[in-house]
Amino acid sequence: MSNDDLYNKIATSLQAAYDQSAMDRNRGEKNFWKLAERKAFYDLCHVEGKARLLEVGAGTGQDSQFFREQGLRVTAIDLSPVMVQFCQARGLDAFVMNVLDMQFENNSFDAVFSLNCLLHIPNAQLGKALHNIARVLTGGGLFWLAVYAGADSEGIHEQDWHEPKRFFALRSKQTMERYLQEEFQILASKEISGKRSNSWDALIFVCRKRF
């Protein structure tokens, strides 16, 4: 199976899983660390005069709505049509779109925000996903990324509560840095323990596209 065929299979399964869980996710509350880190990224965007933000893997649009309420021009994308319907119901410009095939021109955005999305991209195509994100960013644009952390591994998470069960690519901090540094300068990174996040350990990176 080719890399493209593998990801298409994964994406189809993810779409079905998130379509089914969209209602529950829309009602859920975010962990405090996600709210704090989101606010910190907005503050950085504000200080640097970033006006156009893309959220990759927007879910039901809670984060995109926050950024729009702060005055940013926001575009949201997600694999799940049901998730995108929730985004649109919030009045967001939202589209069903794959990060590996984004239909945006080069240099379209000043900032990109992605929370627990790229962990569904296999290692074989993570470089392509990051290149596409860099492509749509302006020179010097900001990229905020959060992913679950773990020993380097990828596959279906058998204990997943979603149906169908989702594919995860877990990466160490060092592995994630190696991929990011192909396209970005890492400005800051942070590790959030599962004990604090009520979930898995998480990695947060604030990056800048190289000019």
C-alpha positions as CSV (number, residue, x, y, z in Angstrom):
1,M,0.0,0.0,0.0
2,S,1.4,3.4,-1.0
3,N,1.8,6.2,1.6
4,D,-1.1,8.1,-0.1
5,D,-3.4,5.0,0.0
6,L,-2.5,4.4,3.7
7,Y,-3.4,8.0,4.7
8,N,-6.6,8.0,2.6
9,K,-7.7,4.9,4.6
10,I,-6.7,6.6,7.9
11,A,-8.5,9.8,6.9
12,T,-11.7,8.0,6.0
13,S,-11.8,6.2,9.3
14,L,-11.0,9.5,11.2
15,Q,-13.8,11.3,9.4
16,A,-16.3,8.6,10.5
17,A,-15.0,8.7,14.1
18,Y,-15.2,12.4,14.5
19,D,-18.5,12.7,12.7
20,Q,-20.0,10.4,15.3
21,S,-18.4,12.2,18.3
22,A,-19.0,15.8,17.2
23,M,-22.0,16.4,19.4
24,D,-20.2,15.2,22.5
25,R,-17.1,17.2,21.7
26,N,-19.1,20.3,21.1
27,R,-20.5,20.1,24.6
28,G,-17.2,19.3,26.3
29,E,-15.1,21.8,28.2
30,K,-11.4,22.3,27.5
31,N,-8.7,21.6,30.0
32,F,-7.3,24.7,31.7
33,W,-3.9,24.3,30.1
34,K,-5.4,24.4,26.6
35,L,-7.2,27.7,27.4
36,A,-4.0,29.2,28.9
37,E,-1.8,28.2,26.0
38,R,-4.3,29.4,23.5
39,K,-4.5,32.8,25.1
40,A,-0.7,33.0,25.2
41,F,-0.5,32.3,21.5
42,Y,-3.1,35.0,20.8
43,D,-1.1,37.4,22.8
44,L,2.0,36.7,20.7
45,C,0.0,37.1,17.5
46,H,-1.3,40.4,18.8
47,V,2.1,41.7,19.8
48,E,3.4,40.8,16.3
49,G,0.4,42.2,14.4
50,K,-0.7,38.8,13.0
51,A,-4.2,39.2,11.6
52,R,-5.0,36.1,9.5
53,L,-5.2,32.8,11.3
54,L,-5.8,29.3,10.0
55,E,-6.9,26.5,12.4
56,V,-5.9,23.0,11.2
57,G,-8.1,20.4,12.8
58,A,-10.7,22.9,14.1
59,G,-13.1,20.4,15.5
60,T,-16.4,22.1,16.4
61,G,-14.7,25.5,16.3
62,Q,-14.3,26.5,19.9
63,D,-10.7,27.7,19.5
64,S,-11.4,29.4,16.1
65,Q,-14.3,31.2,17.7
66,F,-12.0,32.5,20.5
67,F,-9.5,33.8,18.0
68,R,-12.2,35.5,16.0
69,E,-13.7,37.2,19.1
70,Q,-10.2,38.7,19.7
71,G,-10.4,40.3,16.3
72,L,-8.4,37.9,14.1
73,R,-9.6,36.9,10.6
74,V,-10.0,33.2,11.1
75,T,-10.3,30.2,8.7
76,A,-11.0,26.8,10.0
77,I,-10.5,23.4,8.4
78,D,-11.3,19.8,9.5
79,L,-11.6,16.4,8.0
80,S,-15.1,15.9,9.5
81,P,-18.1,17.4,7.7
82,V,-20.1,17.3,10.9
83,M,-17.4,19.1,12.8
84,V,-17.3,21.7,10.0
85,Q,-21.1,22.1,10.2
86,F,-20.7,23.0,13.9
87,C,-18.0,25.6,12.9
88,Q,-20.2,27.1,10.4
89,A,-23.1,27.3,12.9
90,R,-20.7,29.5,15.0
91,G,-20.4,31.8,11.9
92,L,-16.9,30.7,11.1
93,D,-15.4,30.4,7.6
94,A,-14.9,26.7,7.8
95,F,-14.2,24.0,5.2
96,V,-13.8,20.2,4.9
97,M,-10.2,19.9,4.0
98,N,-7.2,17.7,4.5
99,V,-3.9,19.3,5.7
100,L,-2.1,17.2,3.0
101,D,-4.1,18.9,0.3
102,M,-5.0,22.4,1.5
103,Q,-6.6,24.5,-1.2
104,F,-5.1,27.8,-0.1
105,E,-2.6,30.0,-2.0
106,N,0.9,30.5,-0.7
107,N,1.4,33.1,2.0
108,S,-2.3,33.2,2.8
109,F,-2.0,33.3,6.6
110,D,0.0,35.0,9.3
111,A,-0.5,32.3,11.9
112,V,-1.6,28.6,12.1
113,F,-3.0,26.9,15.2
114,S,-3.3,23.1,15.4
115,L,-4.3,21.3,18.6
116,N,-4.1,17.4,18.6
117,C,-4.5,17.1,14.8
118,L,-1.1,16.2,13.4
119,L,-0.8,13.2,15.7
120,H,-3.1,11.5,13.2
121,I,-0.6,11.9,10.4
122,P,1.7,8.9,9.8
123,N,5.4,9.6,10.0
124,A,5.8,9.0,6.3
125,Q,3.7,12.0,5.5
126,L,4.3,14.3,8.5
127,G,7.0,16.2,6.5
128,K,4.5,16.9,3.7
129,A,1.9,18.1,6.2
130,L,4.4,20.5,7.8
131,H,5.6,21.7,4.4
132,N,2.0,22.5,3.5
133,I,1.5,24.5,6.7
134,A,4.7,26.4,6.0
135,R,3.6,27.0,2.4
136,V,0.4,28.8,3.4
137,L,2.2,30.9,6.0
138,T,3.8,34.2,5.3
139,G,7.5,34.5,5.9
140,G,8.0,34.9,9.6
141,G,4.5,33.6,10.3
142,L,3.7,31.8,13.6
143,F,2.8,28.2,14.0
144,W,1.4,26.8,17.3
145,L,1.3,23.0,17.6
146,A,0.1,20.7,20.4
147,V,0.2,16.9,20.2
148,Y,0.1,14.0,22.6
149,A,3.6,12.8,23.5
150,G,4.9,9.3,23.9
151,A,7.5,6.8,22.8
152,D,7.8,6.8,19.1
153,S,5.1,4.6,17.8
154,E,2.2,4.6,15.4
155,G,-1.0,2.6,14.8
156,I,-4.6,2.1,15.9
157,H,-5.2,3.0,19.6
158,E,-7.0,-0.2,20.7
159,Q,-8.3,1.5,23.9
160,D,-9.8,4.4,22.0
161,W,-13.4,5.3,22.9
162,H,-14.2,6.3,19.4
163,E,-15.6,4.0,16.8
164,P,-14.0,3.3,14.5
165,K,-10.9,3.5,16.6
166,R,-8.4,6.1,15.6
167,F,-4.9,6.0,14.3
168,F,-2.2,7.8,16.4
169,A,1.4,8.6,15.6
170,L,3.0,9.3,19.0
171,R,6.4,11.0,18.9
172,S,9.0,12.0,21.4
173,K,10.0,15.7,21.9
174,Q,13.2,15.0,20.0
175,T,11.5,13.4,17.1
176,M,8.9,16.2,16.8
177,E,11.7,18.8,16.9
178,R,13.5,17.1,14.1
179,Y,10.5,17.2,11.8
180,L,9.6,20.8,12.7
181,Q,13.1,22.1,12.2
182,E,12.9,21.2,8.5
183,E,10.5,24.1,8.0
184,F,10.4,26.2,11.1
185,Q,12.5,27.9,13.8
186,I,11.3,26.6,17.2
187,L,10.7,29.6,19.5
188,A,9.6,27.8,22.5
189,S,8.5,24.3,23.6
190,K,6.7,22.9,26.6
191,E,5.8,19.5,28.0
192,I,2.5,19.1,29.8
193,S,2.2,16.0,32.1
194,G,-0.8,13.8,31.8
195,K,-1.4,14.4,35.5
196,R,-2.0,18.1,34.7
197,S,-3.9,17.6,31.5
198,N,-6.2,14.8,32.6
199,S,-5.1,13.0,29.5
200,W,-1.9,11.9,27.9
201,D,1.3,13.8,28.2
202,A,1.3,16.7,25.7
203,L,3.9,18.6,23.8
204,I,3.5,22.3,22.8
205,F,5.7,24.1,20.2
206,V,5.6,27.7,19.2
207,C,7.4,28.1,15.8
208,R,8.2,30.7,13.2
209,K,8.4,30.0,9.5
210,R,11.8,30.7,8.1
211,F,11.9,33.6,5.8
